[in-house]
Amino acid sequence: MINQIKTLANQYFNEVVSIRRQLHQYPELSFEEFNTSKYVCSILDKYNIPYKKNIVKTGVVAIIEGKNPSKKTILLRADLDALPIEEKNNVEYKSQNAGVMHACGHDAHTASVLGTAIILNQLKNEFEGTVKIMFQPGEEVLPGGSSLMIKEGVLQNPKVDVAIAQHVFPSMEVGKVGFREGMYMASTDELHITITGRGGHAAMAGDYNNPLVVAAHIITEIEKQFPFTIDAEGVARNTHNNIPTVIAFGKIEGKGATNVIPESVYLAGTFRTMDEAWRKKVKVKITEIINSVSSQYNTKADINIMDGYPFLTNDVEVTKHCKQAAIEYLGKENVEDLPLRMTAEDFAYITQEVPSCFYRLGTGNKSKGITSGVHTATFDIDEKALEISSGLMAWITIRSFK
């Protein structure tokens, strides 16, 4: 069966590359993936794969029924949206949509999962169960298309038993994949704070109440209250309880001048962790710190902590099974163990609902100069990864029915 899948993956490789390049040339932003969705449907139509569309407007769910379809249902996930980045690559498939780029590899995810669908549809008499394939909008922005598709019933009718997804990994050489059992990626919450004081001429110190000073004290007090150490994997852990924790501010906007004290200051930051009880506790404590410091300086604090994605956890047994399938398909030397990551992913919503595995696909190639990270204007992939990903996911899926 592995050899049969590899033959099919090779047979459809050029088409999968063509699909990826079409998607890459015409990227669309989160929840605006109307043409992308139509294109996905056209490929499913070509191969007579049934689907439902217009889920959360642009989402698509395809169904492939094997023998005894009610025995087990496995969900495969791909994301459709691109990022607001102007592409700098000089390639024939460069983005034609100004200021929009598939800089996170969602074009590769969608193309490779379509390749997997084509293979599985051809082999549907070889497995017992149902494959549900989810093409979701809006992975890049809150509240995350995954959460919205769950609310619209993507995990039901038929009920999903196992969910699987992959993500490009430019720092891993093409031909390799990576897995991690258990906790893998962090939750993510956004911190939006406005401190309002009293502005004025910088020389007239008695006439103003500088909100920049208050903002600085808030940042340093939060740092003091949540000290951290860096572990061997490079992950920040809270000093008091060893829970992976990041609280960082990336934006301070005062709009003053050398001699102008602004009336208000805006802070924006992120809070990430891997424990839900701790997550709730920290958000309460952050609010208390901001209000306390602001009160000391007689300023007003407007606080908006936006709840983001939950932490992503890989089911131990499902992930062991997927990792073993990868070893069988690629060889042990091409399957790696992954460290914890404090980045976030909206597939986490699904991992909170059903046993899941989220793994990494090597897409880099140092010899070809394909090394740029995701979310950069020069990100690209070694397209050989598309043949590997389509076939590997097909094998993982079929093996998961046994």
N, C-alpha and C positions, 0 to 999 in steps of 0.2 A: 504493500500500500504506500509506503514512503516513496519508493521509486516511481510509482504511478503518479503521486502528487508532484514530485519533482519534475517529472516529464510535463505535466500540465502547467506547472508554474513557469517552466521554460517556454512552453508553447504560447502562453498568453503574456509573456513578459513584455514584448514590444507594445502590445495594446495597453497594458497597465502603465507603461512609461508614457504613452500618448495621452492617457487619461490624466495622469499626474501633471503633465505639461499644460494641458488644456485648463485644468483647474488653477495652475500656477499663473497662467497668463491673465486670467480673469477672476482675481480674488474679490471677495466681498466681505464687508465688516460684519460683526456679530449681530445676529437677528435681522440681517439684510441679505441673506444668502439665497435670494429668489432664483437667480439664474443657475447658481451652483446646484440647487435642489432639482431644478428641471433637468440639468445635465445628468445628475445621478439617476434620476428616473429614466432617462433615455437609455442609459446603459443597462439598467434592470429590464427595461422593455425588450432590448435587443436579445437578451438571453432568457426571456420568458420567465423572469423571477417576479412573483407577485409581491405587491407592496401597498402600503397606505401612505399617503402624503399629506401635506399641510398640517402636520402635528407641530404645535407651537409655531405655526405659520410656515416654516421652511423645513421642518424635520421630516424624515422619511423612515419608515420601518418596513423592511423586507422580510419575507418568511420563506424558508426552504424546509419542506417536510420530507423526512426520510421515511423509512418503514416504521410502523408503529409510532406515529408522531407524538402521541400523548405520553410516551415513556419518560422523556426528559427534554427540557428546553434550555439551550445555551444561547446567551446573548453576546453578540460581538458589537463593539462600539467604535464608531469613527466620528470625528468632529469636522465641521464644514467651514468655520469662519477663519478670517485672516486678520491681520493687524494693521493699524494706521501708521505704516512705515513706508517710506519711499525707497524702492529697491535700487541698489547700486551695482548689482551683478550685470555683467555684460554677456548675456546668454540669449540664445534664440527664443527661449520661452519666458523671457523677462516679463514682469507684470505690465499689462497694458492699462491698468487702472491707476491713475496718478494718486500717489499717497497711500496706496493700499498694497500689502504684500503678504504672501504666505510665508512669514518669517518664523513660524513655529512648527511647520511641517504638517499642518492639517491636510494639505493637498496630498501629501504622501500617505497619510493615514487613510484618507478616503479612497485613494486609488488602490492601495494595497488591499483594503478590506473588500473593495469591489472585485479585485482579483481573487480573493478568497471565496467570495460568493459565487463567482463563475466556476471555480474548481469544485466547491461543495455541491452546487446544483448539478454538475455533471456526475458526481459520485453519490447522489442522494439515495441510491439503492444499496449503498454500502454501510449505512449507519441507521440506527433506530433512535428516533427522536426528532426534534425540531430545532432549527437554527433561526434565531431572530436577530436581524441585523439592523442596528440603530445608527442612523446618520443624524447627528444632533447639531442644532444651531448653537451659537453663543457660548462656546466654552471659555472665551477669554474675558468675559465681563459678568459681573454679578447681575442677577442671582444664579447664572449658569444655566445653560439650556438643558443640561442633564436633570437638574432639579425640577424644571418645568415639565419635561417629558415624563418624569416619574409621576407627577401630579395628573398628567393626562393618561396614565395607565400603561406606560411602556413596559412595565414589569409584570403586567397581567395579560390574560387572554391571548396566548397561553402564559401561565405563570412561569417566570424565569427561575431556573434552579441554580445556574452558574453564569457569571458574567466575566468576559475577557476583553482586555484592551491593550494596545501597545502605544508607545510614543517614541518618536525619533530621538536619537542620542548622539549628537555630533562629536562628543569627546570619546566615543567608542568607535573603533574601526569597523567598517562594513564587513559583514560576515559573522559578527558576534552579537549576542543578545545578553541581557542581564535581568536577574530576578532578585527579589527580596521577600522573605516571608514575614508576615506580621506588619507592624507599623512601618510605613514607608515615607509618606509625605505629610506635610503639616496642614493644619487648619489655617485659614487666613481671614483676618478681620481688618477693616480699614479704620483708621483714626483720623477724624476731621475735627479740628478745634479752632475756634476763633476767640481770641482774647481782645476785649475792648477796654481801652483806658481813656486817656485824654491826650490829644496831640498838641503840638505847638512848636515854637522856634527852639531849636536845640540849645541855644545860648541862654534861654530863659527857664532854667531848671525848676524854678518854683511854680511855673505855669502849666506843666504837663505831668502826666502819669504814664510812663513809658511802657507800653505793652510788650516791647521787645525784651525788656529785662525779665518780665513775667514769663514769657515764652521760654527764655533761656533757663530760668529756674525750674520750670516744669520739666524740661528735657533732662536736666541734671538730676532732679529729684526722682524721676522715674528710673533713671540709670542706677541711682543709689538704692532704691527700693527693690530692684530686680537685678542683682548682680549675677554674672554668669561666668562660666569657664568654658573653654573650648576642648572638646574631647578628641580622641585619636582620629575620629572620622571627620573632624573639622566642624562639628555641630555645636552650637551654643547651647549649654545646659544651665538651667537655673541653679545657682550655688546652693540654695537651701534644700531643694528636693530632687535635683538631678533630672528634672523633666526638660526635654528640648524646648527652648523658648527663645523667641526673637521679638524684641520691641524696638523698632527703629523709625526715626523720623527722616524723611527724604526731602521735605519741602518746608521752607519758612518764607512767607511772603508778607513783607511789611509795607512796601510802597512808600517809603519815606525818602529821605535824601541825607547828604552829609549834615545839613543843618535843619532838617525837618523830621520831627518825631511823628510817626503816623498815629492815627486814632486807634487802629486795630491791627492785629497780626494774625495770620492764618497759618496753622500747622497741619501737615498731612503726614501720616505714618502708617506703619503696618504692625500687626501683632500676630505672631504665628506660634503654634504649639501643637502638642500631640496628646493632650489629655483634656477631655471635655469638662470635668469638674474644675480643673485648674484654669481652663479657658474662661469659665464663668467667673471664678474668683478674681482673676487678674483684671477682667474688664470692670468689675466693681471697684477694685483697688485703683486702677488708672483714673477712673472718674473721681474718686475721693481725693487723690493727689492733685488733680487739676483744680478742683473746686477749692481745696485747702490753700494752695499757693495763690490762686487768683484772689481769694478772700483776703489773704495777708497783705496783698498789694492794692486792695480796694479797686479791683477791676472786675469785669463781667466775663464769664466763660460760657461759651456755647459749645456743647460737646455732642458730636455725632459719631458713635461707634457703629459702623455698618457690619452686620454679621455676614461673613463670607462663607467659603466652602468648609466643610468639616475635614478632619484629618482622613487620609487615605490609608486603609489597612488591607493588606493582602491575606486572604484566608490561607492558613498554613497548609492544609491538605490540598486545596485546589492549586496553590502555587507550587508545591512539591510535584504534583502531577504534571503541571505545565512545564516545569523545569526539566523533568525527566523526558518529556516529549521533545523538548528542544535539544537535549543531549542526544537523543536517538536520531533526530533530524540533522543536526549540525555537527555533532561530535562534542565530547566533553570539553575539549580545549577551546571551544568557541562559546561556552556558556559561563558567564561570570556572576558572582555575587555582588549585589549593589549596596552602597552605604545609605544611611538615612539622608533624606533631602528636606530642607525647610521650604522648598517651593511648594506650590499648591496645584490642584487639578480637580476639575468638577466631576470627574469619574468617581471621586470620593463619595459623592451622594449615593452612587450605586453600591459601592463597597460597604456602605452602612446598612444596606437593605438585603443584599444577597451575597453568598460566598463568591469572592471575585479574585482575579489576578490581573494586575497592571504591570506590564514588563517593558523593558527598554530595547529598542532596535538600533544597533550600530549603523550609523549613516555617514561617518567621517571617513576621510581618506587623505592622510597626510601627504602621500606621494603625489596626489593630484591637487594639493592645496585646498582641499575641502575641509576646513577646520573651524569656520566661524560658528559662533554659538547661536542658539535660538534667540529670537527677538532682536536680531541685528540686521542691518540693511544688506549684508553680504552673506547671509545664511543660505546654504544650499545642501544638497545631499548627493552621495554617490548612488545613482539610480539602480545599481546592482542590488541595493537593499530591497527594492520593490519585489524582485523575484524571490528573494529569501523570505520576506515578510508574508507575501501571499501564500506561499507554500507552507511555511511554518505554522501560520495561524490555522490553515486548513487541517494540518496534521494534529495540532493541539486539540482542535474541535472534535475531529473524528475519534481521537484517542479518549477524549473526555466522555464520550457516550458509552465506552466499554465498562 
